[in-house]
Every structure is written in structure tokens, then in C-alpha cells.
Amino acid sequence: MTAKTYQLSLTTQGPTYPPSEVMNADGDFVVIGRVNRPGPDDSVCSEWGSAIVSPASLLPQHGQNVPYQVVRELPTELSPADRDMVLYTLPLPLPCNNYPMLFAPDQCPQAHSVQRPSYPFHEVPIPDLRPEDGRRVTEPVTLGQWVQAQGWLEVATVNGGHDVEFCFEFSGLIPNSMYTVMSLREHDLAPVPAGPFRPGPLGIPNVFMADSAGKGSYQAVLPNPFPAPGAPGPRRIVNIVLLWMSYQQNYGGAIGFFGLGGDIHAQLKLQNASFQEFVTTAR
């Protein structure tokens, strides 16, 4: 058996466009992740950092990066005002988005045509909600609360090296709310002709609830998630993302209807493509 433990990194970002899956009350992106900045000789430097980014940032073709229009930097030690910043969903259609993919083609084939405003996380209009049903997230979710999240992942081959067990432990999550776990595979974010592809759940169902203290755990076993290069089988999993579900819904084989901050919001992930040390085989 091969096994390894990883610590997940705090984020608000899926791919680099949209720049973030979280907005503030001003309609700016709250970015914790790769911030695109000018590099030497007209290049672009995408390094891990934190910033408030304008939705008027230039949008390149899918698979490319250009410098963000940074409104201001976010320091590692947040100010009291930044800690109290209320977090919002992205409006629909998604701003500053170049990812040409439907996330739930069988369930929501017209997702790109839906129009909705940006909502504070605690006021997202959950479908068919009635006041007497007892909504759990009723207070504003702030950036100071968001950045408390921590997560650890243990990956281990099982069943003779054909399958892999993923075991997670989380703390500092938004209490009493729904999370899901997403897998990112090779070429999911790649430009054509290599991709892109639709990211998928890490196991089905891929859902768990954070408890009243913001703790949670999740476990899944996937068949042959790390085939050797050139071997037949699925594309390799290269990253794992923890998603907070603003509509508090699970979508079966899809990770969300709208994705990318419309209804899913990345909170923890690995900073770089990982799991190169694992090789699995088909049964």
C-alpha cells in the first residue's frame, strides 16, 4: 500500500477565470489563490497571493492569463474591516469567465442563459425554501470566518493497487452547512484540443455537513484514479477541491448547475497538481 498525507490550502479560486468564486458587496472579486500580475518582458506572473480584483479585468482566451486589475492587496494579517467583509456569490451570467463548459448538461442545459444578481451567502434564494423549514445559515458569512478553514487529506492505494481511498478531516468550516468534494483531472482546464472537460465529484454522493463547530469529515474510494501515463483508463486526478454550496444543494454526478462562484465556492485545495507518486491499475 502507498499512502501520503496532504494539507490543503485556503482559497476562493477555481481556475484563474473568473479570478475568484467569491465577491464582496462592491462587486469585486475576493481572491485567495493565483493572482495574475505583470511579469518581466510583458509576461504574466501567477503566484499564490490575496487581493481584491475588479470584474473589469481583461479577459483572455481560455487557457491564457493576463494581469488582473488589482483594486488593492489583501495582507496576510487581515484588518478588522477585511475580517468583517461580507461574502457574496457571483452574479449570473458569470463575470470575467472564459471556461466554455456546462457543469450539469443533463440537469441544466441552459445554465449559461440564466440571469441572477449577486447574493450575500446567507441570503441566497434556496429553491422552494419556506420560512418555517428552518434555514441554518442565517448570519452573514465574513472573510474572517472563511479564512479559518483547514483541511487534511490522506490518500492510500487499496484493493491491490486498483483503487484509492481518500480520507479528509476539516475544521474551521462554515458551521451547519453543506459542503461537497470535487476532483480535478488532467486536462479539465486545458484549452482545446486537449480539453477542457467537466470536473466531477470525488465519489457519489460527494456531500457532507459541517457540524456546529465547523468540523467535518469525508471519505471516498475511487477506481483507478491514477493510471500510468499512456495506460488505458480515466484521466488522472491531479487536484482535490472543497466546495461550499451556497444553495445548499447536491447535484448527483455534477458539481453544480452554474459552477465557478455561481453556486459552488472553492474554499480549500492543493496549490499545485499533485499525486505524481501514485500509480493505479485497472481491474
Summary of the structure (lengths in Angstrom):
residues: 283
radius of gyration: 18.5
end to end distance: 16.2
largest distance: 59.6
contacts: 882
relative contact order: 0.20
helix: 8%
strand: 34%
